[in-house]
Amino acid sequence: MTKAISFKHQNHSLNNDLQRHLEVTLGRDDVGESHNYLYHALALAVRDRLVEKWHQTRERYDQEKPKRISYLSLEFLIGRSLNNAVLNLDLESQVREALNHYACELEEVESAEMDAGLGNGGLGRLAACFLDSCASLNLPVTGYGIRYHYGMFRQKIENGFQVECPDPWLRNGNPWEFKSPENICRVKFFGRSDHYDDDNGNRRVRWVDSHDVLAVPYDMPVPGYGGKTVNTLRLWKAEATDVV
């Protein structure tokens, strides 16, 4: 298997990468009135450095071949990824310096990111903290969950009653995830077993008349404090098949 060429960012200033992503990746001439484009450009610049550590972590696991842990949870309340990545990679001073060129503070840009709507309960927050802690302790742990499109909900009071509203957290895209189409799985719901004889006269059993759904994986890097280890949170999205 051919490995990708490692791209080092030590000689690339974060300010230059921020400008490049804003102008080239996003195709913007200016930052606009909102901080949305500036947030996405900064997220991509920080993500570049995060991915480098991500590759190094996977290479280390392949060489050391440690026992690995898979952590399954229906919820992962990871919050906002920009602040977490900046803190764990110790990039705050570089980020603030880069944002000075746009007369903007880090806190203003961070507010443009929506909380990842990957659950509602406290157990989801504990699951997210568990992944963070394992990465900080350099433990080979991978989280597996569901990529909810409307996992969280907003609440408001109308005429004395609580009303729930959908929270489309993916409306503006998520720069922290990587789609992995080569690992799509077909999940079979319902159906029945069918007994038949193959061409050699052997008795076989197959599952038929199922209602299939495609499980599409999206990977998100989970950095530990100091950035030495970056583990993975794999979220599965349900999509329709092309077979009716």
Secondary structure, 3 states (H helix, E strand, C coil): CCCCCCCCCCCCCHHHHHHHHHHHHCCCCCCCCCCHHHHHHHHHHHHHHHHHHHHHHHHHHHHHCCCCEEEECCCCCCCCHHHHHHHHCCCHHHHHHHHHCCCCCHHHHHCCCCCCCCCCCHHHHHHHHHHHHHHHCCCCEEEEEECCCCCCEEEEEECCEEEEEECCCCCCCCCCCEECHHHCEEEEECCEEEEEECCCCCEEEEEECCEEEEEEEEEEEEECCCCCCEEEEEEEEEEECCCC
